[in-house]
Amino acid sequence: MPVIPRPAAGGPLRLRDFRLLLAGAAAGQLGAQVTLVALPLVAVLQLNAPAFQVGLLTAAETAAFLLVGLPAGAWVDRMRKLPLMIRADVVRALAMASIPLAAVAGVLTMAQLYVVALVTGVATVFFDVAHQSFLPQLLPKDQLVSGNGALETIRSSAQVAGPGIGGGLVQLLGAALAIVADAAGYVLSALFLWGIKQPEARPERRPDASLRQDIGEGLRFVFGHRLLRVIAVTTGLANLFSAVLMATQSVFLVRVLGLAPGVVGLVLAAAALGGLAGALCAGRLAARLGQARIIWLSALVTGPFALLWPLSGRGAGAALFALGSGVVFFGAVVYNVAQVSFRQALCPPRLLGRMNATLRFLMWGTLPLGALAGGALAEAFGARAALVWCAAGFLAVPLPLLLSPLRRMRELPVTGPAADTDGAPSGSADPAEPASIG
């Protein structure tokens, strides 16, 4: 039987276990944001990799969402979530620690960076699916928006501090040694998660259930729901062009704008301030404008600021890059808080892992494709031209939302026929059982 979250008067921060979850997220995210700066700079500065190889490295970090994204959800639904997250943190810490060790020994190669990126990517898939599925076990449904907002605040705060720290560590220690901070962050995350005492029953499994059947049930749930379908398409598009940005921004900032590693970190940290502002404002914006309305408004209003990326120049012109990223990230975080909270409230506990993994497969599976495209565009036409294509893509991201029923809604339905496939009743008031698709 699922464990019912205890109500917490005064908000989710009154719960000790949720505070530990936040602390673990802070440690892991801070280390990961340091690596966001340091890992591409290892390739660019230490191994002198061309633009396409840097893009390939970014693709390797996210390829796991295509390789194991769907079965990961079925496996997560069969396991207790907390021990799985702790094991994933340990694997990521060990993989990242191998980079500075190899650098000190003088044997670091691009091949090792690709392997580390793939291993940490697989561990991240399992961690993220389990993490999103574990939160509804800690919090009641009416506190999920607040809980996700707090987690996004932590993530955005790490995005502010991490790149600046990462750039400084790269300048002080070198790119490879700076990655020690990421390994330490994953170790701290595992220790905080280990302190959580929330009871977690082992999920019940039907004796006749197979992995294929479990994956199919998750696919039917997502594809059978009209709003989940449009969220998957929109987020997949946004991630495709975000990956183009991630694959080219280090090359652009270092080789085109001529920025030092420390300044690169500061530019990315300043950009992340927008994400932090979005996390702090998301709950209030959703309450004032409506959770459905804020999903498409956030993408429509902030997307055009991506045009500032290719318009950035040397010196003070680099501020345009930070401004564009800050506004785009503001919209992305507001969007994420609204749509993730909706998904968690909609889905029954037994399907959370498969629902999250199916959506991650669809939405994050575009990341390696975008990274490869970004690296290829930068190699063939230059990093600035790749950013032009990236900015044009962000202008198209809101289109699926504007053509969907979301544009006419204020709040998102989570029960009854309104949440069912194409709005048609299925004969069941349980939103966990949408009509099967073709």
Phi, psi and omega in degrees: 000139178293148177277126181281127179300141177281135176295142181239107178296134179090002176110170186294336181292348176286346181271124180301316183295325177291324177297321177294321176299318177296318180297319177297319178297321180297315181295312181295318182290322180297315178297319181295324180288329172298316180292331177304325175274315191287319187295311176298327180288333171302314180291317185286313188267317187273321182255359176052044183285143174289170187300321183294322178293326175294319176296322178296324177296316176298321177296320180297326180295331186248358183297335183299333179294332174276323187284317185233010186302313183287309179296334180300321180296318179295320179293318180298321179293344179266355187236162170287137191283320187295309178300327179295318179296321180296316179297320179297320178298318180297317179298316181295322179297315181295318180297314181294324180296337181291337183290306178297327177297315179294324179295317179297323179281352178077024183239014182290134179225166174298326180302318179294320178299320178297316181295315179299318179298319179293315182296312179294328178296317178297315179297324179293323177303309181294319180298311185294318179296316179294322182296313180292333179276339181278328184304316179295346174280338179269328189236145171290162186302323184287355177247008181292321179298316178297318180295314178294325176298319178295318178295321177292327176297317177298314182296317181291324175297321176295325178292332176285309186280322188300308181299321178296315177296317181299314179298319178295318179294321178298316181292327184275316188250342191101154187297318185294315182291334179297337183288349173304326180298325179291314179301317179295324178297319179292325176296314178297320178301315180299321180293318177296316180297325179299334181278353180288133185250004181303124178299138181222108180286149175290130183301140176285143181230133177293136183297335182264004185282137176246165179300319180297318179295319180296317178297317180298324179294320177295319179296318180295323180296315183288309184288340179276359182244121188298322183283323176296325179298313183289327176295320179297315181296313183297312182292325176299317177297314180300318180291326177303312183279335172296323179292325174301317178297311183298325183285338187245345189294322180294316178298316182296312184291325183275311189268335179263312181272348175069033182275145173285158182306320179296322179288324175304314178299320180293321178298314180292325178293318179296322178297323183289346176302327177297320177297320178297317178298320178298319179296321181289331184263346191302313182297317181291322178295318178296321180292323183280318186261341184104139184295325178288315184295323184290337180297310182278330178295320182298320179286321184291318187281324187266337183304318182300340179291349174298339178297341179289338181299303180289346179276354182294149180227183180290160179066231182295340179297341177294341178296333177297323179297314180296318180296313179301314180295320181299316181289317179297318180293326175304309180297321182295319182290317177301315177302314184295316180301317183292312187283327178292319178297321177299313180299316182293323179287328183287322193270138174290153185304323185291343182251001187301314181299314182290322177297311180297319181291321178298315179292322177297320178300315182286320188271322182264347177295342177281347184298309179298327178295316178294322179296316178297318179296318179298315179297319180293317179296317180294323179293320185276319189239353182104154184295325181294320178296321177298322179289332175297313177298321179299313181296319178298323178296321180295334177292334182272347186303318184288348188302313178301325179292318182290337179265004184254170176298343180303327184297337182258004182255154170257312180247158181267130178285141177234357178218160171076185186299334182297336181267001188274178183303122177051024176078008183263134178299144181253001183092005180221137178278355181276114181291354178284352185237066177291160179299146180293150176259162186327000000 
